[in-house]
Amino acid sequence: MIAEAGETCAFVVHWKNPEALERTLAALEAQTVKLCITVVDNASPVESAARVGGAVELLRSERNEGYGPALNRVLARWLARPGGRYAVICPHDALPRPDCVERILRAMQERTRAGLASAEYGSATLPGYTLLRGYDLYPAARGSGWCPVDYPNGTLFVVARECLDEIGLFDERYFAYGEECDLGRRALAAGWEVGQVWDALVENPGRVASSRTVWYLNLRNGLLA
């Protein structure tokens, strides 16, 4: 599927959770702005990936490439073609409210150098980075509209084509977790604005994970950042 001129694309990375993916796709299809949706599947069992249908494009990998590398494949294709200025990025378990993407797009369109902007969880927190705790959500006073941050909340964020053209794609050393922190810091260093948009709400029921692999990747990637 090729997006129409000016249409906003949404890229969803999936791995072995078709039920969550179905909920995420339903939430994206219910957005108040039209999205051209592509699912990038990281070598899930054929029967689970086969549940993607309708107007959604499915790109399958033969191996689990990781979150950033999988996105790089589809983002490179997006950048190589004429199309809309913005693209939405999220994992298979993001549940944005119906007006979430519209709120982010509106906030970005008001700022000429808005490169990356994310949704928020409805809590008094902002994404940030410290040497002690690494990349995390930190307490902050709630506001309205655009709020500058160190990097976008990885559950759902929007990238501007011009920003990625300048700073490049995800650092594939991360594999998963923390790659959005690196991307945000590179965008800021290049003079782009990075923000969280208050009241652009998203839920992520599977965000808290306790596997050894997740703990290892977070610890390792925190050192990379």
N, C-alpha and C positions, 0 to 999 in steps of 0.2 A: 504494500500500500504506500503510495506517495502522497504526502500532505499537499493540500491545495495551497496556492499562493497566499501567504499571510497567515496560514493556519498554525495554531500552536500544537506542537507535538508533546506527547507524554511517553516517557520511556520507563518501563517497570521491569525490575530484575526479579526473576522467580527462581526458587530452588525448593523443590519437594514439599510444597504446601499449597495444593490446588484449592482447598477450601478458602484459605486466606486470600489467595489470588482472586478468586471469584468475587469476594467482598470488596477488594480494592478496585477491581475493574468496574463493578457496579457503582462505587463511589465516584470514580473518575467520569463515568458516563453520565452521572447525575449532576456534574458541574454546570454552573450557569454560563460557562463559556464552552464552546465546542472544542474537543481535543481529538487529535489523530493519535491513537494509542498503539504502541508497539510493546510487546512482551519479549524480553530477552531471557530465554530459559537456559539455566546453567546445568545442562545434562540431567534434568529430572527424568524419572521413569516416563516412558512414552505415554502411558495411560493417564498420567496426571497432567502432562503438558497438553494432551489432546483435548482437554476440557476448555481450552481457549477457543472461542469461536466468534461468529458474528462479524462485526466490522473491525475486530482487533487483529493486527498483524502479529505473527509469532515467528521469532528467530531462535532456532535451537543451536546450542553448542554441543559438541561431542564430549566435552569434559567440563568440569566445574572451573571456570576461568577466574572466579572471584568477582566481587561487586564492581570495583573500578574497571578492571579489564573488560568485563562484559559491556559496561556502559561505554567504554572507549570505542568499541566496535560500532555501536549504533550511533554514537555522537559524531564519529568521524564521517560516517555516511551522511548524517544530517548536515554537517558543515560543508560537505562537498556539493550539496545540491542547493539551488535557490529555494527559499522558503521563508517561514515566519522568523521573527526576531528572537522568540523565546521558546524554550523547551522545559517541560516539567520532568523532574527525576524523582523516583521513589522506589522503595522495595515492595515486595508482594504483600506486606501486611500494614500498609498505610491506609487510613480511613479519613480522608479529608471531608469537612463539611461542604455542602453544595456550593457555597460562595467562596471557598478557600482560595482556589486558583485565581478567580477574578480579583479578589482583594490584593493578592501578590502582584498580579500583572498591572493593576491600576497604580500601585505604589511604585513599581519600577518605571512605568511610563512617565511618571512625574519627575524622574531624576535621570538626567542624560548619561551619567556614569554609573548607573546601577548595574552591576555585573552579576551578582548572585543574591537571591532573597528567598527566605524560607518561611514556612508556616510555624506555628507555635502550639503548645499543648494546653493552653488555657491556664497556665500556672505563672507565678511571678518569678520566672527564670529566663536567663539568656545563655546561649552557648558561649563558652569562653575557654581559655587555656591558661594553666599555671604550671610551673615546673614541678610543683608538689603533687597536684592531682591530674595533670594532663588535660586532655579535652573532656569537657563535662558541661552540665548545666549548672549555672551559678545563680544565687538569689539576686533579684533585681526588682525595682519598682515597676509595676505595670504602667504602660502608656497607651498611646493610640497611633496607628499607622506605622510608618517606618521607624526602626530603631537600629542604629549601627551596631554590628557585632563583629567578632573576630573571624567567624566562619558560619556558614548556614547550618541549621538543624537538618541532619541527614535524612530524617523521616520523609520530608517532602520539601524540595526547593526548586527554584526556577533559575535557569542559566540564560544569560544573554549571548547571542551568537557572536557579537563583536568581542565580548570578553574572552570567550574560549578561543577565538581566532588569535587573540594576542597572547594569552598565558598558557595555552595548551590544555591537554586533557588530564585525566587523573594519573597520579603517580602509581604505576602498577605494582610497585614493591609492597604496597599496603595490603593487597588482596581483598581485605574487607575490614571495615571499621577504621575511622580516622582519616580516610582519604578526603572527606569534605573539609576537614580542618586544614590540611595542606593546600587544597584548592583555594580556600578562602584567604589564606595568608598570602598566596601568590597573587591573587586578585588585588588585595590591598596594596601589596608592594608595587604593583603596576599602575596604581592610581584609580582603581575601580572601587566603587562602594559595595559593601556587603551588609545586608540587613536582615532582620527578622521583622515580620509584619504582624503587629498585634491584632488579634481578633481574626486572623486567617488561621482557622483552627483545624488541627489534624489529631486523630487518635492513633496510637500504635500499641495495640494490646500485646503484641509479642516483643516489645522493646526490652523488657528485663529478661536476660538470658543468663544461665549459670553454668553452661558447659565449660569444660576445661579449654576447649579450642577457642571459645569466645574470650575467656579471661586471658589466654596467651596472646591472642591477636591484639586485644586492647592494650596489654602491657607492652608488647613489642612495638606496636605502632605509635604508642605514646612517646616512646624513645625516638622513633623516626621523626615525629613532629618537632 
